Amino acid sequence: MLVKTYGAAVYGIDAIIVTIEVSVEIGVSFNLVGLPDTAVKESYQRVVAAMRHSGRDFPRRSVLVNLSPADVKKEGAAYDLPIALGVLAASEQINGDRLSQYMIMGELSLDGSVLPIRGALPMAIKAREAGFKGMIVPKANVTEAAVVNNLDVYGVDNLTQVIDFFNGLLSVEPTVINTREEFSKGVAEFDFDFSEVKGQHLVKRAFEVACAGGHNILLVGAPGSGKSMMAKRLPSIMPPLSLQEALETTKIHSVAGKLKRGSMLMTQRPFRSPHHTISPVALVGGGANPMPGEISLAHNGVLFLDEFPEFSRQVLEVMRQPLEDRHISISRAKYQVDYPAGFMLVASMNPCPCGYYNHPTKACVCPPGAVQKYLNRISGPLLDRIDIQVEVDAVPVKEISEGGAAEASAEVGARVRKVRELQQARYAQDGIHCNAQLDAGLSKKYCPMTPEATALLHMAVERMGMSMRAYGRVVKVARTIADMDGADTIGTTHVAEAIQYRELDGKYWKG
């Protein structure tokens, strides 16, 4: 007897339908075909034990399982449940009339428990697109999958529940989630707030400009000056995720297995802070079983690289293309996948190995040549892709102890949202949503300057030796500053501030 059940395979951050065909005939054998990996091949032992502990017998006949399409590699243990149900239906131990109406995924424990899987959200999206009535997933993944509307999602604890469900012995209500209501609850919850940061007004201004336009930013300062502390508070002033952005971000984290059990949509922009010993593959993604890297996990959020020069040169250089294109294409001999990588880069570093080069009160003790060697770990092309560079000075003790209440993140965030809304309306027909995404053609269209501002910028380019890429980034930052002032045309004050954010090029790297 031939029975078909349906599951899904994740490719990139999207899912494709996998048909699990089970044929039970005369004979004694078990064969699993359809390009399964080792984890899928080992499903036989798990399925046999799970069926036995659920009061069912694995048929002592010839069992052939085919995972279609056969040219797509099947990975992981999530096919255990649909394989088990296919075997049970083909051996007439359960009623298989409704199997074709559901997408079914889940890993089986030896005692019949259904264990959580990765990628439940993109699978649920694909199930709705394919017209399935519902989806059966592990209980731990039900809230994640139930985010998808117009799809009946059932969470199960064990194989016995699924058997009783299809035999009509168990009535289970689908999990229903009001996506917009649940999403709105956690949008404004943050662990850190800018009101806790004393002083640093120039740095806060630079952060506000960076968030308002989606610009990359580099912080240079002595140890203990507050670089990491302020960077961690950056998400609190960024505009909240839209529902579409939240769905896309959650898909990536679901595929990577980074969602907490019982979680639904991500309501806050991701903040990823990998250690400087990270490998290039861990940063950009890929591997034997391709997975999203840190730059994709930071999509629609912040990638914070602390101790910037301590990262290997190879790791830093692989970011150059994603910083420009906002996605990463990974090509290997056996696969090619695309991952989104629209992140805001925030990097921090000391000015030298000892940390006190150019410090007003402490002397630098680095040997001759060490400072320049340290700074040269950051290449010119990578620096060009960082729109804003700001020096972070230590805050005087008196200002910390006696300073009044600082401006809260909610106040700064309100201004940032207003500027972002202006940009989204401006670029509604151009497929972008912030100034940092402007290309050369759109910059010419949307960044008009006064003659005085143009002359100032040209003079700065010649004196500072800027590349054309750096020139373009100054224009985009000036556009953001003008938006913050409510100006349609970029003026000299806007250009002057944008140029100020490139001064560290000359002070440290070209001085």
N, C-alpha and C positions, 0 to 999 in steps of 0.2 A: 504494500500500500504506500502511496506517495502523498506526503503532506508538506505544505509550505507555511513557514512562519516568517516574520519580517523583523529585521533589526536595522542597524545603521553603522556606518564606519565614518569616522571623522577624518577629513582631509583638509589640512590647513586649519581654518576655524569654522568650516562648514561641514555638513554631513551629507552622505550619499546613502541611498537605500540599499540594504543588503538582504537578499532573499535566501533564507535557510531552507533548502530542500532536503527532506528526510525520506528515504526509501527503506522500507523493511520488507525483505524477501526471504525465501527459503535459503538456509545456509547458516553458518556460524562465523561471523567476522564483523569487524568494525573498521570503516574507512572514512576519513575526513579529508575532503579536497576543497580547492578554491583559494589557494595561496594563503593558508593559515600560518601564523607564526608559532613559536614554541608554546606560548601560553594558551593559544586556541587549541593546539593539538593535545595538550594535557587536559582538555575539558572532559575527555572520556572518563577518566578516573573520578573527577569531581561529580559529573552527572550520575554515574553509577551509584556512588555513595549517597548522594543527595536523594535520589529516587528510592533507595533502600530505606533510608531513615524517614522517608515520607510515606512509607507503606506501599510503594510501588516497586515492580521488578523490571530491571532492564531486560528487554527481549533477547532470548537466546536464539537469535536468528541473524541473518546477514543485514547489517545496518550500514547504509551509505548516506553520508551527510555532505551536501555540496553548498558552499557559500558563494553566491553569485552577486555581482560579476566576478568571474574567476581571475581577472587580471588586476584586481585591486587587492593589495595586501591587507589581511585582516589581523588586527593586533589586540592583545589583551584578553581578559577573561570575561568580558561583558556578554559574550555570545553563549555562555553556559545556559542561561534560562531559556532562550528561544530554541536552543538545540534540545534541551530536556523536554520541552513542550512538544516539539516536533516528533521526537521519539515516542512520547506517550500517546500522541494522537495517531501516529502511523501504526502503533501496536494496539490501537483501539482501547486504550486505558482511560482516555478522556474524550470528551466531545469536541471535535475540532472544527465545528461549523463556523464559529465566530473568530477563529485565529487570524483570518485574513483581514479583520477589521482593526487590528491593533498592532502597533509597533511594540516589541517586547525586548528589553535589555536588562541584564543583571548578572552579576557573578554569583555562583553558588558555593556555599561552604559545604563541607562534607556532611553536616547535620541537616542540610536543606535550607539553611538561612540564606537570604538574598543580601549580598553585600553591595556597598555603593560603587558607582562607576564614574568615569570622567566623561565630560562632554554631553551631559544630559540635556542642557539647554539647546545647543545647535541640533541635537537629534529631535527634540520636541518641535522645533521650528520646521525641520524637514518633514516630520510626520504630518503637521498641519498642511504644509504645501502639497504633500502627496495625497491628501484627502483621506487619511486614516480617521476612523471614528475616535480612537483614543490611544493611549500609550500606557504601558505597564512598566514601572521602574522601581528600584529599591526605595524603601521608605525614606532613607536618608537623602534621596535626590528628588523627592516629590515636590517640595516647594520650589526648587529650582526649575523643574520642568513645567510646573503649573503656572508659571509666569506667562506662558503662551496661551492666549485666549482661543476660544472656539476649538478646544481639544480636551477631551475627557482624560485626565491624568490620574492614574491609580498608583498608590504607593503600597508595596507589599513587603512583609517581613520574611516570608518563607515560601517554599515551593508548594506546600499544602494549600495555602491560601489561593495561589494561582490556579491549582487543580480544581479546587472547589468553586472558584469563580467561573471557570469555563464549563464546569459540569452543572452550573445553576444551583449549587448548594450554598453559596455564600453571596450575599448582597452587599456590595461595597459602593459607597458614595465617592465620586471623584473629588479630588481636592480642588477647591475653587479659591482663587486669590484675586482680590481687586488690585490689579497691578499699579494703577496710578495712585491709589490711596496708600498702599504700602511703600511705594517709591517716595512719595512726598514726606513720609514720616521721618526718614533718616537723612534728608538732604542737608540740613543745617547743623548736624551734630559733629563737632570736632574736638579732638583731645587737646589741641594747642591753640593759643590765641595771641595775636600781636600785641594785645594790651599788656602782656607779660614782658615785652621787650622794652627796656629803657634806652632812651637816646637813639642813635643810629638813624637819624632822620633822612640822611642822604641815601642810605641803603634801602630804607623802607620806600622811599620815592622810586628808586630803581626797581624794586620788586613790584610796585604798583604799575609802573610802565610796562614791565615784562609781562605781567598777568593780563593787562588791558589789551596787549597786542599779541600775546602768545609767543614772546621772544625768548630765545635762549639767553642765559645769564651766567657769568663767571664771577665768583667772589674770591678776592685775593686779600689775605690778611694774616696777622700773627696768630699763633696758637692762643685759644681762649678768647678771641675777640667776638665770638658769637655767630660765626658763619653757619655752622650746622644747626644751631638753635633756631635761627631765623629761617633757614631753608625748610625745616620741618613744619613751620607755620604757613608756608606758602599755599598749600591747598585750601586753607581757611579763607583766603581772599580771592581765590579763583572763582569764576562763575560756576554755578552748580551744573551738574551733568543734565543734559536733556534726556528724555526717555529713550530716544534712539541711541544716543551715546552710551547710556547705561546698559542697554541691551547688547551693544557691540562689545563693550568692555567686559561685561559678564560672560559673554561667549568665550572670549580669549582665556579668562581665568578658569572657566569651566573645563575647557579642553586641556589646560595645563594642570588640572586637579588642585587648584589653589583656593577654591571656594570652601568656606566653612560649612560643615554639615548643618542642614536646615536653613541655609541662607537663600535669599531670593535674588533680586536685582541688586547690583552694587549701587549704592546711593551717593558715594563720594568718589572724587577723582583719585585714581591710584597714585601712591607715592612709593616708588621703588628705589632702594638704596643698596645696591650690591657692593660687596667687599672688593677692594682693589686687586685681590688675587683671582678674580673671576676670569674664566677662559673666553676666547672669542665666540665659541659655539654657545656657551651659556648666555652670553650677552645678546647675540643676534638670533639665536634659535637654530634648529636643525638637530643633528645627532642621528644615531642608528634608527631610532624611532622618532621621527621629527616632532619637535615640541616648540611652542613659542618661547623666545628668549626674553630677557629682561626689558629690552626696548619695546617689545610687543606687550608685555605685561604692564608697561607704563603708558600704553596707548590712551589718549585722552586725559593724561595726567602728567606727573612729574617723574623724570629720571634724575635722581640726585647722585652725583659721583663725588664723594668726599675724598680728599687727598688725591686730587686729579692727576698729578704727575706720577703717582705711584702705580697707576694702572699700566700694564704693559703697552708698548708702542703699537703692537698688533691689535690689541683690544680697542684702543682709541681710534685707530685709523679705520676700522671696519664700520664705525659710526658715521663716517663722512657721507656716504650715499643715503642712508636712511634719514639723516638730518635734512637733506635736500628733498628727497622724494616722498617722505612720510610713509613709506612701506618698505618691506624687505623681501626680496625674492631669493630663495635658497635653492640652489640647483646642485644635485648630486647625481651619481651614476644611475641610481634606481628611482629617484623621485625629484619633483620640483614643486615647492609649495610657496605660497605668498602669505605673509602675515602683515597686518597693519602696524605702523610704527609712528603714529602721529603724536609724539611726546614733546614735552617742553624740557630741554636739558638745563639742569642747574648744577654747576660744578663749583667746587671750592678747593682752595689750595693755599699753602704757605708760600711766601715770596722766595724762600730758599730752604735748603735742608734743615738748618737749625731753626728757621722760622722768624728771624729778626732782621732780615735785610731791609734797610730803609726805616727801621723802627725808631721812633723819636727818643726813646729813653734807654733801650737795650742795644748792646753792640752785637753785630753779626760775627760769629766765630767760624764761619765756613772758610775753608782754605781757598786760595786763588783758583779761579776757574770753576769752582764747584757750583756757584750760583747760576752762571750761564748754562752749565751742563744740565742742571736741574730744570731750568726754565725751558731749555730746548727739547725736553721730553714732550712738550706740547708743540705740535707742528704748526706752521703757518696756515696751511689749508684748513686745519681744524679750528684755529683761532678765528679765521675769517667767517666761520659758520656760527660763531657766538656773537649775537647782536649787541649785548650789553656787558661791559666789564666794569666792575666797581671795586674800589678798595675799601676794606673794612678795618677801621681803626678801633682800638680798645676804648671802651666807655670809661670815663673817670669815675672813681669810686663815689665821689660826692654826688654825681648825677644819678648813680644807681640808688643810693640811700635816700636822697632828698628829692629826686625827681617826682613830678606829679604823675597822675594816671595817664598812660599812653593811649593812643587811639586804638579802639577795638577792631578786630578783624571784620566785624559786621559793617562798620562804617566804611572801611576801605573797600570791602567786597561790594558794597552797594554802588560805589563809584565805578569799580571795575565792570560790574554787570551792565551799567548804563552805557559804557563805552563799547562793550562787546555787542550789545543789542544794536547799537548804531552801525557797527561793522557788518553784522549779520544781515541787516536790512540793505546795506550798500552792496554787498556781494551776493545777494540772493540768487542772481542769475549767472553767477560765475563759478559755482561749485566750491567755493571756499568760505570760511567763516571768520577769519581774523587777518590782521595786517601781516603777520609773519608768513602767511602763505602766498603773498603776492609774488607773481613772477615779473619778468621785465616788462612784458606788454601791459599787464594790469597796473604796474607801478606808474607807467607813463600816463595811463588813463586816470588813475585815482589819486595821484600825488602831485597836484599842481603846486608850484612854489612861486613866491614873489621873486622879482629879479634880484633883490638884495639877498634873499635866502640862497638862491642859486649861486651867486657870486661867492658868498661865504663858504658854501659847501665845496665849490671848486678850489678855492684857496686852501681849505683844510686838506683836501685830497692830495694836492701837490706838496704841501708842507709835511704831511704825515706819511706820505708814500703809500696811501691806501690802494689795495687791489680793487678791481671793478666789483668783485663780490662784496667786499667790505663797504664800498660806496653804496651798493644797492641796499645793504642792511641798514646803513645810516638813514637812508631815505625812508625805509619802512618804520624805523623807530621814530623818526620825526613825524611821520603820518600819525602814529599812535599818540604822540605828545600833543599834536594839533587836535586830534579827536578829544583828548582829555580837556582841552581848552574850549571845545565846541567850535573850532575854526574849520572852515571849508578849505582854506588855502594854507599851505605850510609857510610859516614866517621865519624870520631870523632867530627869534628866541627858541623856536622848536628845533631848528637845525643846530643851534649852538648847544642845546642840552643833549641832543643825539650825538654830536661830535664829542662831547665831554665823556660819553660812555665808551669811547674808543681810545681814551688817552693812555691807558695802561699798556697798549701796544708799544708806544714810544718809550714809556717809563721803564718797562721791564724787558721787552723782547727786542726792541730796535734801538734802545738807548746806548 
